[in-house]
Amino acid sequence: MRVGSPAPSTTFPGAVCNVVNQATVHALPVLSQDDVCLRQVRVSDAAALMALFAQPDVSAHLDPPPATIADFDAWITLSQSRRADDRAACYTLLTGNQEVSGLFMALRLEGEHRAEIGFAMSPALWGTGVFQKAVNLYLDFLFNEWGVTTLIGKTLVRNVRGVGAMRKLGAKVIDESTRNGQPEYIWTLERRQSA
């Protein structure tokens, strides 16, 4: 993993994976490997994230996202304020030509060692190995730098890819519930102890 490594030029303003000095700028560190980069979500990502979440293959498995770009701006601003309080770690996934391609988020639950996670990624990247790289970077950050030991995730039962991703990560179903009238699994993923 390369933290804070420079990225190639961008194709649109605001989506570049900038080098961030954690000691001087209070922001989440940039996480990158090969052509995958995770950096703190920005208001400038709102339009691209809204377009991603509007794709039927993505929206079918999520709670309704913010309805307008202004609403998405407000959600990102709230996420950033929660990050400043060490309550949220919300990252934009950038790939290849620095295109906004996904969102990885965690929100601390009661106590500081548990967080709920969620992620969404462009269907064009499904099955390419990008998710595995991104989620490994993200989990490494959450467990080793952000200090959580237990992650909670939720997937609709019908979300075959999401269920498969959680299983591949080693998560275990701990409960079943319903969301918007649809059955869902509630998963837990524990920090692995070093041998």
LOROPA-939181 format. One record per residue (C-alpha): x negated, y, z; residue in one letter; residue number from 1. Coordinates in nm, 4 decimals. Layout:
N
X,Y,Z,A,NUM
...
This chain:
195
0.0000,0.0000,0.0000,M,1
-0.1198,0.3492,-0.0824,R,2
0.0261,0.6194,0.1356,V,3
0.0159,0.9700,-0.0069,G,4
-0.1458,0.8813,-0.3379,S,5
-0.1085,1.1193,-0.6317,P,6
0.1471,1.0451,-0.8976,A,7
0.1583,1.1180,-1.2675,P,8
0.3383,1.4253,-1.3969,S,9
0.7146,1.4319,-1.3860,T,10
0.9766,1.4644,-1.6567,T,11
1.2024,1.6916,-1.4552,F,12
1.1485,1.9386,-1.1682,P,13
1.1719,1.8192,-0.8114,G,14
1.1260,1.4480,-0.8721,A,15
0.7490,1.4237,-0.8561,V,16
0.5984,1.2012,-0.5886,C,17
0.3914,1.4718,-0.4181,N,18
0.1063,1.4065,-0.1780,V,19
0.2228,1.4945,0.1730,V,20
-0.0062,1.5496,0.4689,N,21
0.1940,1.4095,0.7619,Q,22
-0.0116,1.6081,1.0116,A,23
0.0756,1.9480,0.8639,T,24
0.4149,1.8960,0.7007,V,25
0.6880,1.7393,0.9089,H,26
0.8232,1.4964,0.6523,A,27
0.8311,1.1270,0.5894,L,28
0.5104,0.9900,0.4391,P,29
0.5036,0.8979,0.0710,V,30
0.4947,0.5201,0.0204,L,31
0.3655,0.3866,-0.3111,S,32
0.2398,0.0755,-0.4834,Q,33
0.1622,0.0478,-0.8538,D,34
0.4437,0.2277,-1.0395,D,35
0.6819,0.2327,-0.7401,V,36
0.7038,0.5387,-0.5168,C,37
0.9268,0.6132,-0.2200,L,38
0.9361,0.9722,-0.0987,R,39
1.1675,1.1629,0.1301,Q,40
1.5021,1.2373,-0.0336,V,41
1.5364,1.5969,-0.1556,R,42
1.8307,1.8176,-0.2413,V,43
1.6947,1.8261,-0.5979,S,44
1.7724,1.4494,-0.6159,D,45
2.1470,1.5036,-0.5669,A,46
2.2567,1.5032,-0.9326,A,47
2.0494,1.1958,-1.0233,A,48
2.1647,1.0050,-0.7132,L,49
2.5255,1.0987,-0.7819,M,50
2.4907,0.9626,-1.1369,A,51
2.3331,0.6426,-1.0015,L,52
2.6085,0.5912,-0.7432,F,53
2.8739,0.6535,-1.0110,A,54
2.7569,0.3529,-1.2144,Q,55
3.0241,0.0795,-1.1766,P,56
2.7683,-0.1946,-1.0999,D,57
2.6384,0.0168,-0.8101,V,58
2.9570,0.1795,-0.6790,S,59
3.1412,-0.1545,-0.6645,A,60
2.9347,-0.2507,-0.3593,H,61
2.9160,0.0785,-0.1670,L,62
3.1370,0.2976,0.0444,D,63
3.2501,0.5910,-0.1665,P,64
2.9542,0.8290,-0.2033,P,65
2.9847,1.2076,-0.1828,P,66
3.2280,1.3244,-0.4524,A,67
3.0408,1.6283,-0.5876,T,68
2.6829,1.7436,-0.6260,I,69
2.7496,2.0010,-0.3509,A,70
2.8731,1.7208,-0.1227,D,71
2.5614,1.5164,-0.2062,F,72
2.3458,1.8244,-0.1287,D,73
2.5171,1.8474,0.2110,A,74
2.4628,1.4747,0.2752,W,75
2.0916,1.5087,0.1901,I,76
2.0613,1.8147,0.4145,T,77
2.2244,1.6179,0.6992,L,78
1.9840,1.3293,0.6343,S,79
1.6895,1.5700,0.6521,Q,80
1.8111,1.7177,0.9815,S,81
1.8485,1.3667,1.1224,R,82
1.4963,1.2917,0.9997,R,83
1.3700,1.5974,1.1848,A,84
1.5282,1.4499,1.4998,D,85
1.3651,1.1116,1.4208,D,86
1.7104,0.9579,1.3647,R,87
1.6953,0.8890,0.9887,A,88
1.4455,0.7766,0.7262,A,89
1.5990,0.8332,0.3845,C,90
1.3832,0.7765,0.0773,Y,91
1.4338,0.8280,-0.2942,T,92
1.2928,0.5519,-0.5146,L,93
1.0916,0.6857,-0.8078,L,94
0.9626,0.4580,-1.0825,T,95
0.7475,0.4766,-1.3934,G,96
0.7918,0.8288,-1.5248,N,97
0.9038,0.9489,-1.1780,Q,98
1.2707,0.8942,-1.2560,E,99
1.5060,0.8871,-0.9564,V,100
1.5995,0.5188,-0.9522,S,101
1.7372,0.4406,-0.6076,G,102
1.7872,0.5238,-0.2441,L,103
1.6606,0.3474,0.0691,F,104
1.7947,0.4689,0.4015,M,105
1.7788,0.3857,0.7700,A,106
1.9704,0.5441,1.0546,L,107
1.8657,0.4748,1.4122,R,108
2.1313,0.3136,1.6281,L,109
2.1565,0.3461,2.0069,E,110
1.8068,0.3252,2.1469,G,111
1.5038,0.3895,1.9333,E,112
1.4184,0.0347,1.8267,H,113
1.7265,-0.0507,1.6168,R,114
1.8364,0.0966,1.2853,A,115
2.1006,0.0314,1.0221,E,116
1.9613,0.0063,0.6691,I,117
2.1092,0.0405,0.3244,G,118
1.9806,0.0605,-0.0282,F,119
2.0976,0.1119,-0.3840,A,120
1.8966,0.0789,-0.7021,M,121
1.9508,0.1336,-1.0736,S,122
2.0899,-0.1794,-1.2430,P,123
1.8248,-0.1310,-1.5138,A,124
1.5677,-0.2352,-1.2515,L,125
1.7495,-0.5395,-1.1168,W,126
1.5438,-0.8550,-1.1612,G,127
1.2226,-0.6654,-1.2468,T,128
1.0410,-0.7002,-0.9132,G,129
1.0743,-0.3278,-0.8346,V,130
1.3119,-0.3925,-0.5443,F,131
1.0696,-0.6365,-0.3821,Q,132
0.7830,-0.3845,-0.4013,K,133
0.9984,-0.0989,-0.2737,A,134
1.1613,-0.2919,0.0099,V,135
0.8254,-0.4303,0.1266,N,136
0.6868,-0.0748,0.1439,L,137
0.9986,0.0433,0.3226,Y,138
1.0126,-0.2394,0.5775,L,139
0.6421,-0.2015,0.6500,D,140
0.7030,0.1662,0.7242,F,141
1.0117,0.1040,0.9389,L,142
0.8554,-0.1736,1.1460,F,143
0.4966,-0.0480,1.1727,N,144
0.5213,0.3320,1.1623,E,145
0.8780,0.4236,1.2544,W,146
0.8781,0.1798,1.5450,G,147
1.1961,-0.0196,1.4921,V,148
1.2044,-0.3882,1.5789,T,149
1.5558,-0.4780,1.4618,T,150
1.7345,-0.3774,1.1428,L,151
2.1061,-0.4187,1.0770,I,152
2.2422,-0.4329,0.7223,G,153
2.5844,-0.4877,0.5684,K,154
2.6755,-0.6381,0.2325,T,155
3.0103,-0.7112,0.0792,L,156
3.0495,-1.0884,0.0444,V,157
3.1121,-1.0449,-0.3306,R,158
2.7806,-0.8571,-0.3731,N,159
2.5807,-1.1587,-0.4875,V,160
2.2615,-0.9583,-0.5511,R,161
2.2808,-0.7823,-0.2134,G,162
2.3437,-1.1098,-0.0314,V,163
2.0519,-1.2694,-0.2171,G,164
1.8250,-0.9759,-0.1346,A,165
1.9062,-0.9990,0.2360,M,166
1.8412,-1.3733,0.2368,R,167
1.5130,-1.3258,0.0508,K,168
1.4066,-1.0766,0.3179,L,169
1.4736,-1.3366,0.5874,G,170
1.7796,-1.1604,0.7305,A,171
2.0393,-1.3671,0.9128,K,172
2.4168,-1.3211,0.9125,V,173
2.5254,-1.2327,1.2665,I,174
2.8891,-1.1407,1.2031,D,175
3.1580,-1.0959,0.9399,E,176
3.3876,-0.7971,0.9076,S,177
3.5929,-0.6119,0.6483,T,178
3.5145,-0.2860,0.4717,R,179
3.7819,-0.1106,0.2706,N,180
3.9825,-0.4348,0.2830,G,181
3.6909,-0.6440,0.1500,Q,182
3.5034,-0.9096,0.3507,P,183
3.1455,-0.8223,0.4382,E,184
2.8495,-0.9813,0.6114,Y,185
2.6593,-0.8090,0.8903,I,186
2.2913,-0.9051,0.8886,W,187
1.9989,-0.8674,1.1232,T,188
1.6338,-0.8574,1.0302,L,189
1.3761,-0.8756,1.3072,E,190
1.0197,-0.7525,1.2934,R,191
0.7930,-1.0469,1.2298,R,192
0.5302,-1.1022,1.4964,Q,193
0.1683,-1.1171,1.3783,S,194
0.0023,-1.4572,1.4071,A,195
